[in-house]
Amino acid sequence: THAQAPQRQWKSLLLLPLITGLICFPAPIALTQEMTRTLTVTGRGKDTVTPSQAQVTLGVEIQAKTATEAQQEVARRMNSVVSVLKSHQVSKLQTSGINLSPNYDYSNNQRVLRGYTARNTVSFTTSVESAGTILDAAIKAGATTIENVSLTLTDAQFTAAQKVALQQATRDAQAQAKVVLETLGLTPQQVIGIQINQATPPMPPPSPMLQRIAVADAAPPTPVIAGEQQVEATVTLQIRY
């Protein structure tokens, strides 16, 4: 009996690796899920629009012997300019700058005060069709500088152009996906991801340089011609096939 006990213990030790193997290495389980196959494409679209809005900045600049004279003359002329602008029913009319500075001459290492320069500028928005007429009227009323004329899209124009650009971009992405998948003999199943890169308003063309205009030179009408601007958008689709 004592001789058989070690033998039974030895057989038990031999069975342990087999049991452990059965526990650690179960039978393979069949994979039931397939990897999702997707195609990512980016479409582009744009719409060309003619701006109907003009943003204008103009001003009055006067030089005089004293600061009081310069500032009073600028105020007088600017009041006339503002009255004209209001009579033309411009929008977003506001003061954009007021400046008064001394003028010096330098001779023999000495600074000599020669007078003062006063300046007052306003900005406003109007239609492109009215911009030239309003500029001429403002100059006759006393404006001496036209600092900036930017032709931009109205909010309604941009919103409408953005919709067109996004529609074109979506169709472009779909067309690209169709060509690729059909060429490979694959069938599109479902759009599982959409990314829209929002269209942004186009940058206005470079502004004209500061112009100093005398009243006597304002007789010919001032033409303001709006070119075309493009609103662009992109749409990225992730398509399962």
Secondary structure, 3 states (H helix, E strand, C coil): CCCHHHHHHHHHHHHHHHHHHHHHCCCCCCCCCCCCCEEEEEEEEEEEECCCEEEEEEEEEEEECCHHHHHHHHHHHHHHHHHHHHHCCCEEEEEEEEEEEEEEEEECCEEEEEEEEEEEEEEEEEEHHHHHHHHHHHHHHCCCEEEEEEEECCHHHHHHHHHHHHHHHHHHHHHHHHHHHHHCCCCCCEEEEEEEECCCCCCCCCCCCCEECCHHHHCCCCCCCCCCEEEEEEEEEEEEC
